[in-house]
Amino acid sequence: MERVVKQRDPAALAEAKARAIEQIERALAAFEMGRAVELAASAVAEFPGDADIASLKARTDEAAAKIAEAEKLLAQGRALCAQQWWDEGFDAMRKALALWPQYQPARAALVESLIERSRALLETDWRAAEPYVQEALELEPGNAIAKSLRTSVADHRRDEAVVKCFTLARAHRKA
């Protein structure tokens, strides 16, 4: 294999290297870690001693390890939330997201769980639901369900203020 690499002309070698790097970068961007690791290993074999390829291989291995850890934390967080250990579950999901902030499955799972918890709390304790709604919107500002929940929290806040005003008015009226 090494003889074949050495026999290629420099332009073809540079083109093959650029193509390999591009394929690895695309796999990383798509979170196809298994494929990225395989492509990086092939590139190291095809271009032994190349510093760019070695660096990309190291980055790929690191990314794969982070994603594996994030998936483990994500599964743990989901399991905890399913058992209604909400805060512990959210913490595990937040750790998963912190490992790789662009990892959409971790973001989506956390937002979904925050919304689920907010819905459950809204009618009984809107104040407790509010921080979960806020966090969901910080993570995913365009989430329609979280926006709707934010409106419901505001409605509860307004209703409480109206009741408080009526109560004060009645108290002053009696006095």
Contacts in CASP RR format, 6 or more apart in sequence:
PFRMAT RR
TARGET T0000
AUTHOR 0000-0000-0000
METHOD contacts of the structure
MODEL  1
MERVVKQRDPAALAEAKARAIEQIERALAAFEMGRAVELAASAVAEFPGD
ADIASLKARTDEAAAKIAEAEKLLAQGRALCAQQWWDEGFDAMRKALALW
PQYQPARAALVESLIERSRALLETDWRAAEPYVQEALELEPGNAIAKSLR
TSVADHRRDEAVVKCFTLARAHRKA
1 45 0 8 1.000
1 46 0 8 1.000
2 48 0 8 1.000
5 13 0 8 1.000
5 46 0 8 1.000
5 47 0 8 1.000
5 48 0 8 1.000
8 16 0 8 1.000
16 46 0 8 1.000
17 43 0 8 1.000
17 47 0 8 1.000
17 50 0 8 1.000
17 52 0 8 1.000
17 53 0 8 1.000
20 39 0 8 1.000
20 42 0 8 1.000
20 43 0 8 1.000
20 46 0 8 1.000
20 47 0 8 1.000
20 53 0 8 1.000
21 43 0 8 1.000
21 52 0 8 1.000
21 53 0 8 1.000
21 56 0 8 1.000
23 39 0 8 1.000
24 36 0 8 1.000
24 39 0 8 1.000
24 40 0 8 1.000
24 43 0 8 1.000
24 56 0 8 1.000
24 60 0 8 1.000
25 56 0 8 1.000
27 33 0 8 1.000
27 34 0 8 1.000
27 35 0 8 1.000
27 36 0 8 1.000
27 39 0 8 1.000
28 36 0 8 1.000
28 59 0 8 1.000
28 60 0 8 1.000
28 63 0 8 1.000
31 67 0 8 1.000
31 103 0 8 1.000
31 104 0 8 1.000
31 105 0 8 1.000
33 60 0 8 1.000
33 63 0 8 1.000
33 64 0 8 1.000
33 67 0 8 1.000
33 68 0 8 1.000
34 64 0 8 1.000
36 60 0 8 1.000
36 63 0 8 1.000
36 64 0 8 1.000
37 60 0 8 1.000
37 61 0 8 1.000
37 64 0 8 1.000
39 60 0 8 1.000
40 53 0 8 1.000
40 56 0 8 1.000
40 57 0 8 1.000
40 60 0 8 1.000
40 61 0 8 1.000
41 57 0 8 1.000
43 50 0 8 1.000
43 53 0 8 1.000
43 56 0 8 1.000
43 57 0 8 1.000
44 50 0 8 1.000
44 53 0 8 1.000
44 54 0 8 1.000
44 57 0 8 1.000
47 53 0 8 1.000
63 100 0 8 1.000
66 99 0 8 1.000
66 100 0 8 1.000
67 99 0 8 1.000
67 100 0 8 1.000
67 103 0 8 1.000
69 96 0 8 1.000
69 99 0 8 1.000
70 96 0 8 1.000
70 97 0 8 1.000
70 99 0 8 1.000
70 100 0 8 1.000
70 103 0 8 1.000
70 106 0 8 1.000
71 96 0 8 1.000
71 105 0 8 1.000
72 96 0 8 1.000
73 92 0 8 1.000
73 93 0 8 1.000
73 95 0 8 1.000
73 96 0 8 1.000
73 99 0 8 1.000
73 106 0 8 1.000
74 92 0 8 1.000
74 93 0 8 1.000
74 96 0 8 1.000
74 105 0 8 1.000
74 106 0 8 1.000
74 109 0 8 1.000
76 89 0 8 1.000
76 92 0 8 1.000
77 88 0 8 1.000
77 89 0 8 1.000
77 90 0 8 1.000
77 91 0 8 1.000
77 92 0 8 1.000
77 93 0 8 1.000
77 96 0 8 1.000
77 109 0 8 1.000
77 113 0 8 1.000
78 89 0 8 1.000
78 93 0 8 1.000
78 109 0 8 1.000
78 113 0 8 1.000
80 86 0 8 1.000
80 88 0 8 1.000
80 89 0 8 1.000
80 92 0 8 1.000
81 89 0 8 1.000
81 90 0 8 1.000
81 93 0 8 1.000
81 113 0 8 1.000
81 116 0 8 1.000
81 117 0 8 1.000
86 113 0 8 1.000
86 117 0 8 1.000
89 113 0 8 1.000
90 110 0 8 1.000
90 113 0 8 1.000
90 114 0 8 1.000
90 117 0 8 1.000
93 106 0 8 1.000
93 109 0 8 1.000
93 110 0 8 1.000
93 113 0 8 1.000
94 110 0 8 1.000
96 103 0 8 1.000
96 106 0 8 1.000
96 109 0 8 1.000
96 110 0 8 1.000
97 103 0 8 1.000
97 106 0 8 1.000
97 107 0 8 1.000
97 110 0 8 1.000
97 139 0 8 1.000
99 106 0 8 1.000
100 106 0 8 1.000
101 107 0 8 1.000
107 139 0 8 1.000
107 140 0 8 1.000
108 140 0 8 1.000
110 139 0 8 1.000
111 136 0 8 1.000
111 139 0 8 1.000
111 140 0 8 1.000
111 143 0 8 1.000
111 146 0 8 1.000
114 132 0 8 1.000
114 133 0 8 1.000
114 135 0 8 1.000
114 136 0 8 1.000
114 139 0 8 1.000
114 146 0 8 1.000
115 132 0 8 1.000
115 133 0 8 1.000
115 136 0 8 1.000
115 143 0 8 1.000
115 145 0 8 1.000
115 146 0 8 1.000
115 149 0 8 1.000
117 129 0 8 1.000
117 132 0 8 1.000
118 129 0 8 1.000
118 132 0 8 1.000
118 133 0 8 1.000
118 136 0 8 1.000
118 146 0 8 1.000
118 149 0 8 1.000
119 129 0 8 1.000
119 149 0 8 1.000
121 128 0 8 1.000
121 129 0 8 1.000
121 132 0 8 1.000
122 129 0 8 1.000
122 149 0 8 1.000
122 152 0 8 1.000
122 153 0 8 1.000
122 156 0 8 1.000
126 152 0 8 1.000
126 153 0 8 1.000
126 156 0 8 1.000
126 157 0 8 1.000
129 149 0 8 1.000
129 153 0 8 1.000
130 153 0 8 1.000
133 146 0 8 1.000
133 149 0 8 1.000
133 150 0 8 1.000
133 153 0 8 1.000
134 150 0 8 1.000
136 143 0 8 1.000
136 146 0 8 1.000
136 149 0 8 1.000
137 143 0 8 1.000
137 146 0 8 1.000
137 147 0 8 1.000
137 150 0 8 1.000
140 146 0 8 1.000
END
